[in-house]
Amino acid sequence: MVRSALVPCLALLAGLAVPVALPAAAPAGLSEEQVRRFLEEGPALLLPAAERAELAAAPPEQRQERIAAFLARDPVPETPENELARGLERRRTRVAAEHLSPFDDRGRVLFLRGAPDERRQVECAETFRQLELWRWGGEPGARWAVFFRPATGRHHRLWRPTDSKRVLYTDEMQYLLDQIEELRRQYGARIRAKRPDLLFCKDAAELDRVTGVEGLTGFKKDRLKDADADALLAPPADLALWAREAAATRLADEAVELPGAELGVSFPARRDQRLVVRLRLDVPASAALQPVESGGGKEMRFAVFGSIDRPDGVFEQFRNRFLFAPPAPGAPAILIVERALRPRERFVARVEVREESSGRVAFLERGFTVPAEPEPEPEPVPAGAVAGQDLGLARLEGRDSIVLLPPTQDVVFGLFRADAIVVGERIRRVVFSLDGKPQFTRNGPPWSAELRLPNIPRETVVRVEALDAAGAVIAADEVLLNEPQGEARVRLLEPPRGKRATGRVRARAAVVVPEGRRVERVEFRLNDELVESLPRPPWETVVDVAPGAELSYLTVTAFYDDGSHVEDFRVLDAVDFVEEVEVELVEVYATVLDSDGNPVGGLGAADFEVRDNGRAQAIQRFEHVSGLPLTLGLALDTSGSMKEALAEAKLAATAFLAGVMSPRDRCFAVAFAERPALLMPLTSDAHALETAFRDLPALGNTSLHDALVYSLYQFRGVRGRKAMVLLSDGDDTSSLVPWEDAVAFAERSGVAIYTVGLDVGSGSLGIRRKLEKLASETGGRTWFVEKASELAGVYEQIDRELRSQYLLAFSPDPPAREGERHGLEVRVLGGKGKARAARGYTP
């Protein structure tokens, strides 16, 4: 009986997803990692504090024996299951699924007490530090806990009254409250001003009630006591009762386990003053991995979210996505993530591995101390291992080196600050260039320059060159901004299709790069003769076309690093009987609504009429698109005016994406305040949004125009059905992009934009007209709601519309000329409904 109880507990400490058989000598042979997990990851919290301290100080052999003896206990022997083993597993899994650290008091309380009946974030960044309120039981008599984050990057602490309520406020609000209290002490009842925290934050009154302290020092008799907080972190008085309750712990969404995944750590190399920490994630073949269909073949898709944790706070977080061919039969999937950490420091890696196709998940952790020097790999990394995207800074090589720091944003436009790191005594000047044209020269540090980019983002090369005293280039680096990504494609933009061109002709191309690939070169050929081979953008050159030739044609070919290539061509000086034909159809996605605003289904091609610039077109492809893949973007206003509604807006957005997304769809999320920021890049993992929205504050002005352009640029290279939801509560106050440029970019994007105005009154004509125009021009729809609680209903309507669209495709007659805006009109015949679609397109 002892061994049957001990085995699942030891498997839990080993960090495995399934129980494993252990030899009879296992109790005396716990590894250092298993001991660490017991002491730091939850189980030791079940012991009194004095016993925990004694256990930590005990000699290693004695410590192992005592831990093994505890894990061998079965506090409910009358049942066949060991509730203690199951309870430990489920509580630790619940903490990991919430992305909480056992070093964080929230994680400890969740492990000991289980999930609260209510968990509320206080979204008032100007007033309070990051706070959470937890409640168990109903009023009256509810048990409350207040958690606060002392500083950015630190773990949340459980608040005790002896900490004083002052620690819950921001420094600025503490100062204001001190001033108010000082004035009241001096002038008494003549000071009638309302407390500033009550003015700025609706949750301030609730915090007064929960803590029993009004403002900084207004103590009530029935206020929280230190003993109330201490009780939440105290070990259970009845271990059997705790085991029963913990064994019944409900896991969030009861996520299916990804069995057998393991996490290994090695230290193979040095990177400047840090060591490379290689995290190796092995998912065995026995897990029955589930590939997805992609581009005519099969592909594995994994998302990895992780953190490098320490007792005082999270050192860093990371998210990686892995797309790769299925491993050979019987072989594991091996995922590699590398981080650069300081030597001789102690960390814990916490990793969530999610198989996107099935939603199966494994939570793994591993403690380690970074050695002073690199160490050989315990075993060679197999050739089939897949490396995640490393966003770290490139290593500086040589005595005289320069590295251009990559932008923090995926899409860059307007003013861009280029920063370089320079090493070497010979470097005297640094020249900053855009697309090969010098823009700024620095003769000394700081090695940075503000560069003016176009308001509408486009592919741009930023280059820095380090010069010595004689003006010779001795080092250089460059960064490619706004690289289009999606299905491999190259397209000739100039000269225009259908236009005869002779003499010196400018040729310009756009290249779309698949995720995980890069362009090796782009070749321009005239009549199969190489004109120029370009290793980097801009993809443009000049060709000499002799007049009077019978036939001249220009070809552009993009070669990728995996050996694949794509091409496009133009007939330049065609003879009369040669006609260049554009075979690409114009695709229009239309929603049909009845008089009550409900989607209408069951229509056929004969029920529609499509007009291009007023001329009726023949519909050559027709389809009800409920099953076609969708690329969906979400742009959420997080400016300061959203502080009262942001928490509910985040929940509604998360639920919307989780409901509308199918395994074939992809989504991304953008938050915008002073500037737009990409929270979650294009992914089929809708679950990632919940993590991306965590701890997102409401603060700053509103860059609505910039956010629109930034979000739409995320669709670059994407074909097929595209839609975006834009939510804001006010007009633009801080954008670089003018409204006229932003709306023109939206009209050319081919993306249906659904706009939501939150608490936008009827008198706010400017923002109402903007949101309505965006939707009407692109085939979307606009909603105005007063409260964030109404957003769930709006998202339900958007979901219903996206599932009931029609695809109408036609070949323009007469042919469309590139770059010219065409008006579109889609009508439903026979009074069967009213169609809503984009009002135009630009070929």
C-alpha positions in Angstrom: 0.0 0.0 0.0 2.9 2.4 0.8 4.4 2.0 -2.7 1.0 2.4 -4.5 0.6 5.8 -2.7 4.2 6.9 -3.2 4.5 6.2 -7.0 2.0 8.8 -8.2 3.4 11.5 -5.9 6.9 10.9 -7.1 5.7 11.0 -10.7 4.2 14.3 -9.9 7.5 15.6 -8.5 9.3 14.3 -11.5 7.3 16.7 -13.6 5.9 14.0 -15.9 2.5 14.1 -17.4 1.8 10.4 -16.7 2.8 8.2 -13.7 6.0 6.1 -14.1 7.1 2.9 -12.5 9.8 3.5 -9.9 12.3 0.9 -8.4 11.8 -0.2 -4.8 14.8 2.0 -3.7 13.1 5.2 -5.0 12.2 6.6 -1.5 15.9 7.0 -0.7 16.8 8.3 -4.1 14.9 11.5 -4.7 16.7 13.8 -7.1 17.7 17.3 -6.2 14.9 18.5 -8.6 12.3 16.4 -6.9 13.3 17.8 -3.5 13.1 21.3 -4.9 9.7 20.7 -6.3 8.4 19.5 -2.9 9.9 22.5 -1.0 9.0 25.2 -3.6 6.1 24.1 -5.7 3.4 23.6 -3.1 3.5 20.3 -1.2 5.7 21.8 1.6 2.9 24.3 2.3 0.9 21.5 3.8 3.5 21.4 6.7 3.7 23.8 9.6 6.2 26.6 9.1 8.6 25.3 11.7 8.6 21.8 10.2 9.2 23.3 6.7 12.3 25.2 8.0 13.5 22.1 9.8 13.1 20.0 6.7 15.0 22.6 4.5 17.9 22.6 7.0 18.0 18.8 7.4 20.9 16.7 5.9 20.1 15.6 2.3 19.6 11.9 3.1 17.3 12.7 6.0 15.4 15.3 4.0 14.8 12.8 1.2 13.5 10.2 3.7 11.1 12.6 5.4 9.7 13.9 2.0 9.3 10.3 0.8 7.5 9.4 4.1 5.1 12.4 3.6 4.3 11.5 0.0 3.7 7.9 1.0 0.8 8.9 3.3 -2.7 8.1 2.4 -4.9 10.3 4.7 -8.1 8.7 3.4 -7.2 4.9 3.5 -10.8 3.7 3.2 -10.9 4.7 -0.5 -9.1 3.0 -3.4 -7.7 6.3 -4.7 -5.0 8.2 -3.0 -6.7 11.6 -2.7 -3.4 13.3 -1.5 -1.6 12.3 -4.6 -4.5 13.4 -6.9 -5.0 16.6 -4.9 -1.3 17.6 -5.2 -1.4 17.0 -8.9 -4.7 18.9 -9.6 -3.9 21.9 -7.4 -0.4 22.3 -8.9 -1.9 22.0 -12.4 -4.5 24.6 -11.6 -1.8 27.0 -10.4 0.2 26.4 -13.6 -2.8 26.8 -15.8 -3.5 30.2 -14.2 0.2 31.1 -15.1 0.8 31.8 -11.4 4.1 31.1 -9.7 4.4 29.2 -6.5 6.6 32.1 -5.4 3.6 34.4 -5.8 1.2 34.5 -2.9 -1.7 34.1 -5.3 -0.3 30.8 -6.4 0.2 29.7 -2.8 -3.3 30.6 -1.7 -4.8 29.0 -4.8 -2.9 25.8 -4.0 -4.0 25.8 -0.3 -7.5 27.1 -0.5 -8.6 26.4 -4.1 -10.2 28.8 -6.5 -12.1 31.8 -5.1 -15.8 32.3 -5.8 -14.9 35.8 -7.2 -11.6 37.1 -8.6 -11.5 40.8 -9.6 -8.7 42.9 -11.0 -8.6 46.5 -10.1 -8.1 48.4 -13.4 -7.0 51.8 -12.1 -3.3 52.3 -13.1 -3.3 56.0 -12.1 -4.6 55.2 -8.6 -3.5 51.8 -7.5 -0.7 49.4 -8.0 -1.7 46.1 -9.7 -4.3 44.7 -7.4 -6.5 41.6 -7.3 -9.5 41.0 -4.9 -10.4 37.4 -4.1 -13.6 36.3 -2.3 -14.7 33.0 -0.9 -18.3 32.6 0.2 -21.2 35.0 0.0 -22.0 38.2 1.8 -22.3 38.6 4.7 -19.4 36.6 6.1 -17.3 36.4 3.0 -13.6 35.9 3.3 -11.6 38.4 1.3 -8.0 38.5 0.2 -6.2 41.5 -1.3 -3.1 40.9 -3.5 -0.8 43.7 -4.7 2.3 43.8 -6.9 5.0 45.9 -5.0 6.8 46.8 -8.3 6.9 45.9 -11.9 8.1 42.4 -12.5 7.7 41.4 -8.8 5.4 38.7 -7.6 2.1 39.6 -6.0 2.0 39.7 -2.2 -0.9 39.0 0.1 -1.8 42.3 1.8 -1.8 42.5 5.6 -3.2 45.5 7.5 0.2 46.0 9.1 1.6 46.7 5.6 -0.6 49.8 5.7 -3.0 50.6 3.0 -0.4 53.0 1.6 1.4 50.2 -0.2 -1.7 49.6 -2.4 -1.6 53.1 -3.9 0.7 54.6 -6.6 3.2 57.1 -5.4 1.3 59.9 -7.0 -2.0 59.0 -5.4 -0.3 58.6 -2.0 1.0 62.2 -2.3 -2.5 63.5 -3.2 -4.2 61.7 -0.3 -1.5 62.9 2.1 -2.3 66.5 0.9 -6.0 66.1 1.4 -5.6 64.6 4.9 -3.2 67.4 5.9 -5.6 70.0 4.7 -8.4 68.4 6.7 -6.3 68.3 9.8 -5.6 72.0 9.4 -9.0 73.2 8.3 -11.4 70.5 9.4 -14.9 70.4 7.9 -14.2 73.4 5.6 -12.3 71.0 3.3 -15.2 69.2 1.5 -13.2 67.9 -1.5 -13.9 64.3 -2.5 -11.0 62.0 -2.1 -9.1 61.8 -5.4 -9.0 58.0 -5.4 -12.8 57.9 -5.3 -12.9 60.3 -8.3 -10.4 58.4 -10.4 -11.3 54.8 -9.7 -14.8 53.3 -9.2 -13.2 50.3 -7.3 -11.7 52.6 -4.6 -14.9 52.5 -2.5 -15.0 48.7 -2.8 -11.4 48.5 -1.6 -12.4 50.7 1.4 -15.1 48.2 2.3 -12.9 45.1 1.8 -9.9 46.3 3.7 -11.9 48.2 6.3 -9.7 51.3 5.8 -11.1 54.4 4.2 -8.3 56.2 2.2 -5.0 55.9 4.0 -5.9 56.0 7.7 -9.7 55.8 8.1 -9.6 52.5 10.1 -12.9 50.7 10.9 -13.6 48.4 13.8 -14.5 45.5 11.5 -11.5 45.8 9.3 -9.4 42.9 8.1 -6.8 41.7 10.6 -3.4 40.1 9.9 -4.8 36.9 11.3 -7.3 36.8 8.4 -4.5 37.0 5.9 -2.3 34.6 7.7 -5.0 32.0 7.8 -5.1 31.9 4.0 -1.4 30.8 3.9 -1.6 28.4 7.0 -1.3 24.7 6.4 -4.6 22.7 6.7 -5.6 21.6 10.1 -7.1 18.4 8.6 -5.0 16.9 5.9 -7.6 14.3 5.0 -10.2 17.0 4.4 -7.7 19.0 2.3 -6.9 15.9 0.2 -10.6 15.3 -0.5 -11.3 18.9 -1.6 -8.1 19.2 -3.6 -8.7 15.9 -5.4 -12.0 17.4 -6.6 -10.4 20.6 -7.9 -11.9 21.6 -11.2 -9.3 22.4 -13.8 -10.0 25.4 -16.1 -11.9 24.0 -19.2 -10.7 20.5 -18.1 -7.9 20.8 -20.7 -6.8 17.5 -22.2 -3.4 16.5 -21.1 -0.5 16.2 -23.5 1.1 13.0 -22.0 4.7 12.3 -21.5 6.2 15.7 -22.2 9.6 16.3 -20.5 11.7 19.4 -20.0 15.5 19.4 -20.0 18.0 22.2 -19.4 21.5 22.6 -20.6 24.1 25.4 -20.9 26.0 24.9 -24.2 27.5 28.3 -24.9 28.3 31.8 -23.7 26.6 34.9 -25.1 28.5 38.0 -24.1 28.4 38.2 -20.3 25.6 35.6 -20.1 25.2 31.9 -20.8 22.8 30.3 -23.2 20.2 28.3 -21.4 18.8 25.7 -23.7 15.3 24.4 -22.8 14.6 21.1 -24.5 11.0 20.0 -24.7 10.5 16.4 -25.7 7.0 15.2 -26.7 7.1 11.4 -27.2 5.6 9.5 -30.1 3.4 7.8 -27.6 1.5 11.1 -27.2 0.0 10.4 -30.7 0.7 13.8 -32.1 -2.0 15.3 -34.4 -0.8 17.2 -37.5 -2.9 19.6 -39.5 -3.4 19.9 -43.2 -1.3 22.8 -44.6 -0.5 23.6 -48.2 -1.2 20.1 -49.5 0.8 18.5 -46.8 0.8 17.9 -43.0 2.3 20.2 -40.4 2.8 20.1 -36.7 1.8 23.2 -34.7 2.9 23.9 -31.1 2.7 27.0 -29.0 5.0 27.4 -26.0 4.5 30.0 -23.3 7.0 30.2 -20.6 8.6 32.3 -17.9 12.0 32.4 -16.2 11.0 32.7 -12.5 12.8 33.7 -9.3 11.6 34.0 -5.7 11.4 37.8 -6.0 9.7 38.0 -9.4 9.5 36.9 -13.0 12.8 37.6 -14.7 11.4 37.3 -18.2 8.5 35.7 -20.2 8.6 34.3 -23.7 6.2 32.8 -26.3 7.3 30.7 -29.2 5.5 29.0 -32.0 6.7 25.9 -33.8 5.6 24.9 -37.3 7.4 21.8 -38.7 6.9 18.6 -40.6 5.7 15.6 -38.6 8.6 13.6 -37.0 9.4 10.2 -38.4 7.3 7.3 -37.1 8.3 6.5 -33.5 10.4 9.6 -33.2 9.5 12.3 -30.6 8.9 16.0 -31.4 11.8 18.0 -29.9 11.3 21.7 -29.4 14.2 24.0 -28.5 14.0 27.4 -26.8 17.1 29.3 -25.8 17.4 32.2 -23.4 20.5 34.1 -22.2 20.8 34.3 -18.4 23.4 35.5 -15.9 25.9 33.0 -14.5 25.7 31.7 -10.9 22.1 32.7 -10.5 19.2 30.4 -9.6 16.1 30.3 -11.8 13.0 28.1 -12.4 11.8 27.6 -16.0 8.0 27.2 -16.2 6.6 26.2 -19.5 3.2 25.5 -21.0 3.3 23.4 -24.2 0.2 23.4 -26.2 -0.6 21.3 -29.3 -2.6 23.7 -31.4 -4.5 21.1 -33.5 -5.9 19.3 -30.4 -5.7 21.8 -27.6 -3.8 19.3 -25.5 -1.5 20.9 -23.0 1.4 20.0 -20.7 2.7 22.2 -17.8 6.4 21.6 -17.0 8.9 23.3 -14.7 12.6 22.8 -13.9 14.8 24.6 -11.4 18.5 25.2 -12.2 21.5 27.3 -11.4 23.3 28.8 -14.3 27.0 27.7 -14.1 29.9 30.0 -14.4 31.0 28.4 -17.7 29.3 26.5 -20.5 28.9 22.8 -20.0 28.8 20.0 -22.6 25.4 18.8 -23.6 24.3 15.6 -21.7 23.5 14.2 -25.2 23.6 15.7 -28.7 20.6 17.5 -29.9 18.9 15.3 -32.6 18.9 16.5 -36.1 15.1 16.6 -36.1 14.9 19.2 -33.2 13.0 22.4 -34.0 14.2 25.7 -32.8 11.8 28.4 -31.7 12.1 32.0 -32.8 14.9 33.7 -30.8 14.1 37.4 -30.3 17.4 38.1 -28.4 20.0 40.5 -29.5 22.6 39.3 -32.0 26.1 38.8 -30.6 28.7 41.4 -31.3 31.6 39.8 -33.2 35.2 41.2 -33.5 36.9 44.2 -32.1 35.1 46.8 -34.2 31.4 45.9 -34.5 28.0 47.5 -34.8 24.6 46.0 -34.2 21.4 47.8 -35.1 18.7 47.0 -32.5 15.6 45.6 -34.1 12.3 47.5 -33.5 10.1 46.5 -30.6 7.1 46.6 -32.9 6.3 44.3 -35.8 5.0 47.1 -37.9 6.8 50.5 -38.0 5.8 53.8 -39.6 6.1 57.5 -39.0 9.0 58.4 -36.7 11.4 55.5 -36.0 14.2 55.8 -33.5 17.1 53.6 -34.7 19.5 52.6 -32.0 22.9 51.0 -32.5 25.4 49.3 -30.2 29.0 50.1 -31.1 32.1 48.3 -30.0 35.7 49.2 -31.0 38.1 52.1 -30.7 38.5 52.7 -34.5 34.8 53.7 -35.1 34.5 57.4 -35.4 31.2 58.0 -37.3 28.0 56.0 -37.9 25.8 56.7 -40.9 22.1 55.8 -40.8 20.4 55.0 -44.1 16.9 54.2 -45.4 16.7 52.0 -48.5 20.3 52.8 -49.4 19.9 56.6 -49.0 21.9 58.2 -46.1 19.6 60.1 -43.7 21.8 61.0 -40.7 25.4 60.8 -39.4 26.5 60.6 -35.8 30.0 61.6 -34.9 29.8 60.2 -31.3 27.5 58.6 -28.8 24.6 58.2 -28.4 24.6 56.1 -31.6 21.0 56.7 -32.4 18.9 58.7 -34.9 15.2 59.5 -35.5 14.3 58.5 -39.0 11.1 59.6 -40.9 9.3 56.6 -42.4 6.2 56.8 -44.6 2.9 57.2 -42.7 1.6 54.1 -44.4 4.0 51.1 -43.6 5.9 49.5 -46.4 9.0 47.3 -46.7 12.0 49.4 -45.7 15.7 48.6 -45.1 17.4 50.5 -42.2 21.2 50.2 -42.4 24.0 51.5 -40.2 27.6 51.8 -41.3 30.5 52.3 -38.9 33.3 54.4 -40.4 36.9 54.9 -39.2 38.9 58.1 -39.2 39.6 57.8 -42.9 35.9 57.4 -43.8 36.3 53.6 -44.6 33.4 51.3 -43.7 34.7 48.8 -41.1 31.4 47.4 -39.8 27.7 47.4 -40.8 24.4 46.0 -39.9 20.8 46.4 -41.2 17.2 45.6 -40.2 14.3 44.9 -42.6 11.1 46.6 -41.4 7.5 45.6 -42.3 8.4 42.5 -44.3 5.2 41.0 -45.8 4.5 37.5 -44.5 2.0 34.9 -45.7 1.8 32.5 -48.6 4.9 32.6 -50.8 4.3 35.1 -53.5 6.0 37.7 -55.7 4.2 40.4 -57.6 5.4 43.0 -60.2 4.1 46.4 -59.2 5.8 48.3 -61.9 5.5 48.6 -64.9 1.6 48.3 -64.7 0.0 45.3 -66.4 -1.3 46.0 -69.9 0.8 49.1 -70.5 3.4 49.1 -73.2 6.8 50.1 -71.9 10.0 50.8 -73.9 13.3 52.6 -73.2 14.5 52.8 -69.5 11.7 51.1 -67.5 11.5 51.0 -63.7 10.7 47.5 -62.4 9.5 47.1 -58.8 8.2 44.0 -57.0 6.6 43.0 -53.7 7.6 39.7 -52.1 5.6 37.8 -49.5 7.6 35.7 -47.1 6.2 32.5 -45.4 6.5 32.4 -41.7 9.9 31.0 -40.7 11.4 31.6 -44.1 13.6 34.4 -45.5 14.3 35.7 -49.0 17.8 34.8 -50.3 17.6 36.9 -53.4 15.2 38.4 -56.0 16.2 38.2 -59.7 14.9 40.4 -62.5 15.2 39.0 -66.1 14.4 40.5 -69.4 13.7 37.9 -72.1 15.5 35.3 -69.8 18.6 37.5 -69.6 19.6 38.4 -66.0 19.3 42.1 -65.4 20.0 42.2 -61.6 20.0 39.9 -58.6 19.1 41.7 -55.4 19.9 40.2 -51.9 17.7 42.7 -50.0 14.9 45.2 -50.5 13.9 47.5 -52.1 13.1 45.0 -54.8 13.5 47.3 -57.7 15.8 47.9 -60.7 15.9 49.6 -64.2 15.6 47.6 -67.4 16.4 48.8 -71.0 13.6 47.7 -73.4 14.5 48.2 -77.0 11.6 49.8 -79.1 10.3 47.8 -82.0 11.1 44.4 -80.7 8.5 41.7 -81.6 8.1 40.6 -78.0 9.7 41.7 -74.7 8.8 40.2 -71.3 10.0 40.9 -67.8 10.3 38.1 -65.2 10.8 38.5 -61.4 11.7 35.5 -59.3 12.0 35.3 -55.5 14.2 32.6 -54.1 13.7 31.5 -50.4 16.2 29.9 -48.0 14.5 26.5 -48.3 15.2 26.3 -52.0 11.7 27.1 -53.2 10.9 30.0 -55.5 8.0 31.9 -57.0 7.7 34.2 -60.0 5.6 36.8 -61.9 6.0 38.3 -65.3 4.9 41.2 -67.6 4.7 41.5 -71.4 6.3 44.9 -72.0 6.3 45.7 -75.8 3.7 43.3 -77.1 2.9 42.9 -80.8 -0.8 43.5 -81.6 -1.8 39.9 -81.5 -0.3 39.2 -78.1 -2.6 39.9 -75.2 -1.6 39.6 -71.5 -4.4 38.0 -69.5 -5.0 38.5 -65.8 -6.4 35.3 -64.5 -6.8 36.3 -60.8 -10.4 36.8 -59.8 -11.8 39.6 -57.7 -13.3 38.1 -54.5 -16.2 39.8 -52.7 -17.5 38.6 -49.4 -21.1 39.6 -48.7 -23.4 39.4 -45.8 -27.2 39.3 -46.5 -29.6 40.5 -43.8 -33.4 40.5 -43.6 -35.5 43.4 -42.4 -34.8 42.4 -38.8 -31.1 42.4 -39.2 -30.7 38.6 -39.2 -28.4 36.8 -41.6 -30.1 35.2 -44.6 -28.9 31.8 -45.7 -29.8 29.4 -48.6 -29.2 31.8 -51.5 -27.7 30.9 -54.8 -25.5 32.8 -57.4 -28.7 33.7 -59.4 -29.9 35.7 -56.4 -27.1 38.2 -56.6 -26.0 41.0 -58.9 -22.5 42.4 -58.8 -21.5 45.7 -60.5 -18.0 46.9 -61.0 -17.9 50.7 -61.7 -21.6 50.4 -62.5 -21.2 47.5 -65.0 -22.8 44.1 -64.3 -20.3 41.3 -63.9 -20.6 37.5 -64.5 -20.2 35.6 -61.2 -17.7 32.9 -61.9 -17.4 31.5 -58.4 -20.0 31.3 -55.7 -19.8 29.8 -52.3 -21.4 29.9 -48.9 -18.3 30.6 -46.8 -19.2 29.2 -43.4 -16.4 26.6 -43.8 -13.7 28.7 -45.5 -10.6 29.7 -43.3 -10.9 33.1 -41.7 -8.1 35.5 -40.7 -9.4 37.7 -37.8 -7.8 40.7 -36.1 -8.9 42.4 -32.9 -7.9 45.9 -32.1 -8.7 47.0 -28.5 -8.5 50.5 -27.1 -6.6 50.5 -23.8 -6.3 54.2 -23.3 -6.9 55.8 -19.9 -10.6 56.4 -20.6 -11.1 52.6 -20.8 -10.1 51.9 -17.2 -13.7 51.3 -16.0 -14.5 49.0 -18.9 -11.3 47.3 -19.8 -11.6 44.2 -17.6 -15.0 43.3 -19.0 -13.9 44.2 -22.6 -10.9 41.8 -22.3 -13.1 39.0 -21.1 -15.7 39.5 -23.9 -12.9 39.6 -26.5 -11.3 36.4 -25.2 -14.7 34.6 -25.2 -15.4 35.9 -28.7 -12.2 34.6 -30.3 -12.5 31.3 -28.4 -16.0 30.8 -29.9 -15.5 32.0 -33.4 -12.1 30.4 -34.1 -11.9 26.9 -35.8 -8.6 24.9 -36.2 -8.3 26.3 -39.8 -8.6 30.0 -38.7 -6.0 32.4 -37.5 -6.2 35.5 -35.4 -4.1 38.3 -33.9 -4.7 41.0 -31.2 -3.5 44.6 -31.0 -3.9 47.0 -28.1 -3.6 50.7 -28.6 -3.2 53.7 -26.3 -0.4 56.2 -27.0 0.9 53.8 -29.6 -0.4 50.5 -31.0 1.3 47.3 -29.8 1.0 43.7 -31.1 -0.2 41.6 -28.2 -0.5 38.4 -30.1 0.8 37.7 -33.7 -1.1 35.7 -36.2 -1.8 32.3 -34.7 -4.4 29.6 -34.7 -4.0 29.4 -30.9 -7.0 31.5 -29.7 -6.1 30.5 -26.2 -3.0 32.7 -26.4 -5.2 35.8 -26.2 -6.0 35.1 -22.6 -2.3 35.2 -21.8 -1.7 38.3 -24.0 -4.4 40.3 -22.2 -3.2 39.5 -18.7 -2.1 42.6 -16.7 -3.0 44.9 -19.6 -3.5 48.4 -18.0 -5.7 51.3 -19.2 -3.4 54.2 -19.5 -2.6 57.1 -21.9 -4.1 58.8 -25.0 -5.8 57.2 -28.0 -3.9 56.5 -31.3 -6.9 55.3 -33.3 -5.6 56.1 -36.8 -2.2 54.6 -36.1 -3.8 51.5 -34.6 -6.0 51.1 -37.7 -3.1 51.2 -40.1 -0.9 49.0 -37.7 -3.6 46.4 -37.4 -4.5 46.2 -41.1 -0.8 45.8 -41.9 -0.8 42.5 -40.0 -2.9 41.1 -42.8 -0.1 41.7 -45.3 0.4 38.6 -47.5 -2.9 37.1 -46.3 -5.3 35.8 -48.8 -8.9 34.7 -48.5 -11.5 35.8 -45.9 -10.3 38.6 -43.7 -12.1 40.6 -40.9 -11.2 42.9 -38.1 -13.0 44.1 -35.0 -12.0 47.6 -33.8 -13.3 48.7 -30.3 -12.7 52.2 -29.0 -14.4 54.6 -26.6 -13.2 57.9 -28.1 -11.7 59.8 -31.0 -8.0 60.0 -31.9 -5.7 62.1 -29.7 -2.2 61.0 -30.5 -1.7 59.5 -34.0 0.9 60.3 -36.5 -1.2 59.1 -39.4 -3.9 61.5 -40.7 -7.5 60.2 -40.9 -7.6 60.6 -44.7 -4.5 58.3 -45.1 -5.8 55.8 -42.6 -9.3 55.4 -44.2 -7.7 55.2 -47.6 -5.5 52.4 -46.4 -8.5 50.6 -45.0 -10.4 50.8 -48.3 -7.5 49.2 -50.1 -6.9 46.5 -47.5 -9.6 44.0 -48.5 -10.5 43.6 -44.8 -14.1 43.8 -43.5 -13.9 46.1 -40.4 -16.5 45.7 -37.7 -16.4 48.8 -35.4 -17.7 49.1 -31.9 -18.1 52.4 -30.1 -18.2 52.0 -26.3 -20.0 54.8 -24.4 -19.7 57.1 -27.5 -22.6 59.5 -27.0 -24.8 60.8 -29.9 -23.0 64.2 -29.6 -19.6 62.7 -30.4 -20.1 63.1 -34.1 -16.4 62.9 -35.2 -15.7 59.4 -33.8 -19.2 58.1 -34.7 -18.7 59.1 -38.3 -15.3 57.6 -38.5 -16.4 54.2 -37.1 -19.4 54.2 -39.4 -17.4 55.1 -42.5 -14.8 52.3 -41.8 -17.5 49.7 -41.5 -19.6 50.9 -44.5 -16.6 51.2 -46.9 -15.2 47.8 -46.1 -18.3 45.7 -45.8 -18.4 45.5 -42.0 -20.9 46.9 -39.5 -21.0 49.4 -36.6 -22.4 49.1 -33.1 -22.6 51.7 -30.4 -23.1 50.4 -26.8 -23.3 52.2 -23.5 -21.7 49.5 -21.2 -19.0 46.9 -21.6 -21.5 44.3 -20.4 -23.2 44.7 -23.8 -20.1 43.6 -25.7 -20.8 39.9 -25.5 -24.1 40.4 -27.4 -22.2 42.5 -30.1 -19.6 39.7 -30.5 -22.4 37.1 -30.8 -23.8 39.1 -33.8 -20.4 39.4 -35.4 -19.8 35.7 -34.9 -23.2 34.9 -36.6 -22.4 37.2 -39.5 -18.9 35.7 -40.1 -20.5 32.3 -40.2 -23.1 33.2 -42.9 -21.2 35.1 -45.6 -21.2 34.5 -49.4 -18.2 34.5 -51.7 -18.8 36.1 -55.1 -15.9 36.1 -57.5 -15.7 37.6 -60.9 -13.2 38.5 -63.6 -13.6 42.3 -64.2 -15.0 43.2 -67.6 -13.4 45.4 -68.9 -10.1 44.3 -67.2 -9.1 46.3 -64.2 -6.0 48.4 -64.3 -3.6 48.1 -61.4 -3.7 50.9 -58.8 -7.1 52.3 -59.9 -9.9 52.3 -57.4 -13.0 50.5 -58.6 -16.5 51.0 -57.2 -18.4 47.8 -56.2 -22.1 47.2 -55.7 -23.7 43.9 -54.6 -27.4 43.6 -54.7 -29.8 40.7 -53.7 -32.5 40.2 -56.3 -36.2 39.4 -55.7 -36.4 41.2 -52.3 -34.7 38.3 -50.5 -32.6 40.6 -48.3 -30.1 43.4 -48.3 -26.4 42.7 -49.1 -23.6 44.4 -47.3 -20.1 44.2 -48.9 -17.0 46.3 -49.5 -17.9 49.3 -51.7 -14.7 49.1 -53.8 -11.4 47.4 -54.5 -8.0 48.4 -55.8 -6.3 45.7 -58.0 
